[in-house]
Amino acid sequence: MGISIRKPESYSEITIVDLSGRLDVHNASEVEKVLNNLINSGKHKLLLNLAGVEYLSSSGLRVFIATKRKLDELKGSLKLTQLNDTTKKIFKIVELIDLFDIYETEEEALASFK
């Protein structure tokens, strides 16, 4: 699982987390730890770019739900972008598609934070 963190130039209050590879039981806790560290350090506007995610298990979904709950409690926000067709289908099957703010492009997701 690859995890990288970046700040978009025009949106200093937003943190983008790029995920790649397989998000499953073997590395979900690592992803959750990174996201929790960001939240605990005051980053309350997170954009998860899932363009590189090849596989998503229920453990990965649990991380997204837990992160969203934490950010909601802190009046923050979590947005997802660039889900591939397989990942999007998983969100639909488990009926989580409406729980998250999901955007086709990173630009659309960034603009939605305003």
C-alpha positions as CSV (number, residue, x, y, z in Angstrom):
1,M,0.0,0.0,0.0
2,G,1.4,3.3,-1.0
3,I,0.5,6.5,1.0
4,S,1.6,10.0,0.1
5,I,0.5,13.3,1.5
6,R,0.5,16.6,-0.2
7,K,-0.8,20.1,0.0
8,P,-2.5,21.7,-3.0
9,E,-1.1,25.1,-3.9
10,S,-4.3,27.1,-3.8
11,Y,-5.9,25.2,-0.9
12,S,-3.6,25.5,2.1
13,E,-6.2,24.2,4.6
14,I,-6.8,20.9,2.6
15,T,-4.6,17.8,2.8
16,I,-4.6,15.3,0.0
17,V,-3.8,11.7,0.8
18,D,-2.9,9.6,-2.3
19,L,-3.5,5.9,-1.8
20,S,-2.3,3.2,-4.1
21,G,-2.2,-0.6,-4.2
22,R,-4.3,-2.9,-2.1
23,L,-6.2,-1.5,0.9
24,D,-7.0,-4.6,2.9
25,V,-6.7,-6.2,6.3
26,H,-2.9,-6.3,6.0
27,N,-2.5,-2.6,5.7
28,A,-5.7,-0.9,6.8
29,S,-4.3,-0.1,10.2
30,E,-1.3,1.6,8.7
31,V,-3.7,3.8,6.6
32,E,-5.8,4.5,9.6
33,K,-2.8,5.5,11.7
34,V,-1.7,8.0,9.0
35,L,-5.2,9.5,8.8
36,N,-5.5,9.7,12.6
37,N,-2.1,11.4,12.8
38,L,-3.2,14.0,10.3
39,I,-6.5,14.6,12.2
40,N,-4.7,14.8,15.5
41,S,-2.3,17.4,14.1
42,G,-5.2,19.6,13.1
43,K,-5.8,18.6,9.5
44,H,-9.6,18.5,9.4
45,K,-10.1,18.8,5.7
46,L,-9.0,15.6,4.0
47,L,-9.2,14.6,0.4
48,L,-8.5,10.9,-0.3
49,N,-7.4,10.3,-3.9
50,L,-8.1,6.7,-4.7
51,A,-6.9,6.7,-8.3
52,G,-4.2,4.1,-7.5
53,V,-6.2,1.8,-5.3
54,E,-6.4,-1.6,-7.0
55,Y,-8.3,-3.5,-4.3
56,L,-10.5,-2.4,-1.4
57,S,-11.7,-4.7,1.3
58,S,-14.2,-4.3,4.1
59,S,-11.2,-3.3,6.3
60,G,-10.5,-0.4,4.0
61,L,-14.1,0.7,4.1
62,R,-14.0,0.6,7.9
63,V,-11.1,3.0,7.8
64,F,-13.0,5.4,5.6
65,I,-16.1,5.2,7.9
66,A,-14.1,5.7,11.1
67,T,-12.2,8.7,9.5
68,K,-15.4,10.3,8.4
69,R,-17.0,9.9,11.8
70,K,-14.0,11.6,13.5
71,L,-14.0,14.4,11.1
72,D,-17.7,14.9,11.4
73,E,-17.4,15.2,15.1
74,L,-14.7,17.9,14.6
75,K,-16.8,19.8,12.0
76,G,-14.2,18.8,9.4
77,S,-14.8,17.0,6.2
78,L,-13.6,14.0,4.2
79,K,-14.0,13.8,0.4
80,L,-13.0,11.0,-2.0
81,T,-11.9,11.3,-5.5
82,Q,-10.9,9.3,-8.6
83,L,-12.5,6.0,-7.6
84,N,-12.0,3.4,-10.3
85,D,-15.1,1.5,-11.5
86,T,-14.4,-1.5,-9.3
87,T,-14.0,0.6,-6.1
88,K,-17.1,2.7,-7.0
89,K,-19.0,-0.6,-7.4
90,I,-18.0,-1.7,-4.0
91,F,-19.3,1.5,-2.4
92,K,-22.6,1.0,-4.2
93,I,-22.9,-2.7,-3.3
94,V,-22.4,-2.0,0.4
95,E,-24.6,1.1,0.2
96,L,-22.0,3.6,1.2
97,I,-22.0,5.6,-2.0
98,D,-24.4,8.2,-0.4
99,L,-22.5,8.4,2.9
100,F,-19.4,10.0,1.3
101,D,-18.8,13.0,-0.8
102,I,-17.3,11.4,-4.0
103,Y,-16.0,13.4,-6.9
104,E,-14.7,12.3,-10.4
105,T,-11.8,14.7,-10.4
106,E,-9.5,16.2,-7.8
107,E,-10.3,19.7,-9.0
108,E,-14.0,19.2,-8.4
109,A,-13.3,17.8,-5.0
110,L,-11.1,20.6,-4.0
111,A,-13.6,23.2,-5.2
112,S,-16.3,21.5,-3.1
113,F,-14.5,22.4,0.2
114,K,-15.5,26.0,-0.2
